[in-house]
Amino acid sequence: MNNLILFLNAFLSYFLLFALVVVLVIIACLIGIKWRKSKNQKLAAAGEMIVEQTATDSENE
């Protein structure tokens, strides 16, 4: 009986550690997705400004 308790204690300890790692990975992925979307929006806005400047320059010629 003592061995079973020790086994369950170790199993639950490693299971909780595994669950913590999984949660941290999910949080890191969500943060990465958020940052990538933000960067894409900034690049798109900068690209639109370049397109507008190029269109204005070609109209002035």
C-alpha positions in Angstrom: 0.0 0.0 0.0 2.9 2.3 0.8 4.4 1.8 -2.6 1.1 2.7 -4.3 0.9 5.9 -2.4 4.4 6.8 -3.3 3.7 6.0 -7.0 0.5 8.1 -7.0 2.4 11.0 -5.4 5.1 10.9 -8.0 2.6 10.4 -10.8 0.6 13.4 -9.7 3.7 15.5 -9.2 4.9 14.8 -12.8 1.3 15.2 -14.2 1.0 18.7 -12.6 4.5 19.6 -14.0 3.4 18.4 -17.4 0.1 20.4 -17.2 2.1 23.5 -16.2 4.4 23.2 -19.2 1.4 22.7 -21.6 -0.3 25.8 -20.2 2.9 27.8 -20.7 3.3 26.6 -24.3 -0.3 27.6 -25.1 0.2 31.0 -23.5 3.4 31.5 -25.5 1.7 30.5 -28.7 -1.1 32.9 -28.1 1.3 35.8 -27.4 3.3 35.0 -30.5 0.1 35.0 -32.7 -0.9 38.3 -31.2 2.5 39.9 -31.8 2.6 38.5 -35.4 -0.8 39.9 -36.2 0.2 43.3 -34.8 3.4 43.3 -36.8 1.5 42.3 -40.0 -0.9 45.2 -39.4 1.9 47.7 -39.0 3.6 46.4 -42.2 0.4 46.6 -44.1 -0.2 50.2 -43.0 3.4 51.1 -44.0 2.8 49.3 -47.3 -0.3 51.3 -47.9 1.5 54.5 -47.3 4.2 53.5 -49.8 1.6 52.6 -52.4 -0.2 56.0 -51.9 3.1 57.9 -52.2 3.9 56.0 -55.4 0.5 56.6 -56.8 0.7 60.3 -56.0 4.2 60.6 -57.5 3.0 59.0 -60.7 0.0 61.3 -61.0 2.2 64.4 -60.5 4.4 63.4 -63.5 
